[in-house]
Amino acid sequence: MEPRILLAHGGGGGASHRLIQEVFYRYLGNDILLQGNDAAVFDVVPGKLAMTTDCFVVQPIFFRGGDIGKLAVCGTVNDLAVSGARPLYLSLGLIIEEGLPVELLEKVVASIAAACLEAGVKIVTGDTKVVEKGKADQLFINTTGLGIIPESVRVGGEMARPGDLVLINGNIGEHGLAVMSERAGINWETPILSDCAALHGLIAEAMEAGAVHCLRDPTRGGLATTLNEISRQSHVGIILEENAIPVSGAVRGASEMLGFDPLYLANEGKVVVIAPPASAKAILERMRRHPLGKDSAIIGEAVAEHPGLVALKTAFGGERLLDMLEGEMLPRIC
Amino acid sequence: MTEDLSEDLSQKLRQLRDAGLAPPVLDSIKRRMRKLERPVNLMEVCGTHTVAISRAGLRQILPPGLRLLSGPGCPVCVTDQQDIDTVIELAKEPGMVLTTFGDMMRVPGSDSALQSEKAAGRDIRVVYSPLDALKVARDLPDRTVMFYAVGFETTVPMVAATLEMAEKQGLSNFWVFSVHKTIPAALEALIHMEGARIDGFILPGHVSTIIGANAYKPVLQGKVPAMVTGFEPLDILRAVDLLLAQLVEGRAEVEIEYTRAVTEEGNPTAQQLMAEFFEPSDPRWRGLGIIPGSGLMLRERHFRHDACRRYDLAAVRSRLPAPNKLMAACSCGEVLKGALLPGDCKLFGRACTPAQPVGPCMVSSEGACAAYYMYERHRQQGG
């Protein structure tokens, strides 16, 4: 195989065929993908279908704690999981810039394969296009995911009720800072790793432990933005306890130096769980036993006051509003 | 040596952020308020303080009767409407490249804004430093590059340094439109203003690193208690406590809480640089009117860079639009005097929001209205 991606690799001829065989089938092959037809065909499992799609344009494509491939799988798996679905199938679309070293592409595809294995999902269909140099930035990925929601499950951003407690499964802000640091070439004394991870397992356990009202992954815009969305959808106010929100010392220090607020930094391995007080404690204990939930905490509650707004009880005992972010703090982080 | 210093400083900062240290200070504040047995209004005159107070939620932990008012501490907010309209008009001059700090782009003029003029094709560029504006002038020798100089004593030395460089490099196309203002004269005007109800000043930290605590003494000593204050929540609480101590003891002195950065004398190099290029002027402040000696204009010997002398400002002003109706209802002026709180303005949160600001206090992220909107508006909803 050629050392670099050529326009011909997207042309549909022999070069495309070789790329599919030697890279995609080699790493991602499974019974459905290898059917080799124009559409993947599979049986329907009983329950409701959940479907989601996401594009990934992160730059750089490799960063501490992850890469664009792992992100493309985890991001879509998480969108399914927070909808209450068991993730099953993914499609994989790639737009590759001409000249990308095949070795890099292979590394990304291998990472996709590893992430799929971990998440228990299959890539069942895919497409690759190659564009001229300069028309894309190395590699863009789209994944679409299908999952099954059992009949008994009902979660949604509109379901938070006053009195519900807000939980999160660990330290916030790591993905946003990891990518930012990589891009700026900053090496922190304590390296900051992206938290990129597939959360379906943790979420399944949380839902097993007790009744859950809302699940959401606080990605772009961070925890503050996610909670603002939920408070608007559910017409409740939310009050967070600043002291209870888990932030690592490294993220706290780096954020301060760079002028970021961890509450608005992207996460790729975090889930916000909103649950009635009767089940919150059991859920917290179960989440803490999961490897992705060791630092889980109850960080706040939903209230009837100030519907649609999120407030933060500061460490000093005062209170302030946590608004939606206007504009973007960091572009191209996922 | 440097490492030791930074280690020392970061340790100090850690202590200042330790919310566990707040309760004893708060207790002391409450004790002093009980002794005073009357309402106390303290005013901060620095946008960074305004934001720090709102962010930490300090207003809610202070005892009732103790109010923190936001004064004229944000340079965008105090810029007079006529100056804003004048610069928008100047942006239309042939050959003009207007350079400005980003905040000014969105400040509404009477019938336009710099961002609208930019969209209409005028050459208006956001810079992060006056030095960037100088670079534009160097790159475009046949254009007129004007820097819109908004700011207090904190930014003036940088503009002076830029002018010095422009003169060294013989750049004849670099002009400064100065609406610079100085804090001490404004404080003097505030305490003499009718209906003023200020029992003490939380003095700005950054400005004071330049001018030093002594600069306030002729104006405030013996009249109103004042405290040069740092920007951590604990700094502000301590300053409040120390100001109350002065009130209890019947003193009115200028003191420094922010000793890790501010001295009595300030920064003489920066002061000399400022004095070399600028002299006092009598500008109009939004809401406060004309305050003699509270502005800085370019000295006559530097007229080659003074945009106010290059253009016939009287003629430009004769072309300015009439004030619009909505803006006439804006209470930014009253807010800056401490006469109204942002939430008291009838436009606040309705006709005027950070996304669609009517007045400058809502535009600048350090404006009192924007800070209240960002951090405290949930307290003004029914619940």
Boltz contact constraints between the chains, C-beta under 6 A:
constraints:
  - contact:
      token1: [A, 305]
      token2: [B, 383]
      max_distance: 6.0
  - contact:
      token1: [A, 306]
      token2: [B, 378]
      max_distance: 6.0
  - contact:
      token1: [A, 306]
      token2: [B, 381]
      max_distance: 6.0
  - contact:
      token1: [A, 306]
      token2: [B, 383]
      max_distance: 6.0
  - contact:
      token1: [A, 309]
      token2: [B, 378]
      max_distance: 6.0
  - contact:
      token1: [A, 311]
      token2: [B, 378]
      max_distance: 6.0
  - contact:
      token1: [A, 314]
      token2: [B, 56]
      max_distance: 6.0
  - contact:
      token1: [A, 314]
      token2: [B, 57]
      max_distance: 6.0
  - contact:
      token1: [A, 315]
      token2: [B, 19]
      max_distance: 6.0
  - contact:
      token1: [A, 316]
      token2: [B, 19]
      max_distance: 6.0
  - contact:
      token1: [A, 316]
      token2: [B, 22]
      max_distance: 6.0
  - contact:
      token1: [A, 316]
      token2: [B, 56]
      max_distance: 6.0
  - contact:
      token1: [A, 316]
      token2: [B, 233]
      max_distance: 6.0
  - contact:
      token1: [A, 317]
      token2: [B, 61]
      max_distance: 6.0
  - contact:
      token1: [A, 318]
      token2: [B, 56]
      max_distance: 6.0
  - contact:
      token1: [A, 318]
      token2: [B, 57]
      max_distance: 6.0
  - contact:
      token1: [A, 318]
      token2: [B, 58]
      max_distance: 6.0
  - contact:
      token1: [A, 318]
      token2: [B, 60]
      max_distance: 6.0
  - contact:
      token1: [A, 318]
      token2: [B, 61]
      max_distance: 6.0
  - contact:
      token1: [A, 319]
      token2: [B, 57]
      max_distance: 6.0
  - contact:
      token1: [A, 319]
      token2: [B, 60]
      max_distance: 6.0
  - contact:
      token1: [A, 320]
      token2: [B, 54]
      max_distance: 6.0
  - contact:
      token1: [A, 320]
      token2: [B, 55]
      max_distance: 6.0
  - contact:
      token1: [A, 320]
      token2: [B, 57]
      max_distance: 6.0
  - contact:
      token1: [A, 320]
      token2: [B, 375]
      max_distance: 6.0
  - contact:
      token1: [A, 321]
      token2: [B, 375]
      max_distance: 6.0
  - contact:
      token1: [A, 321]
      token2: [B, 378]
      max_distance: 6.0
  - contact:
      token1: [A, 323]
      token2: [B, 374]
      max_distance: 6.0
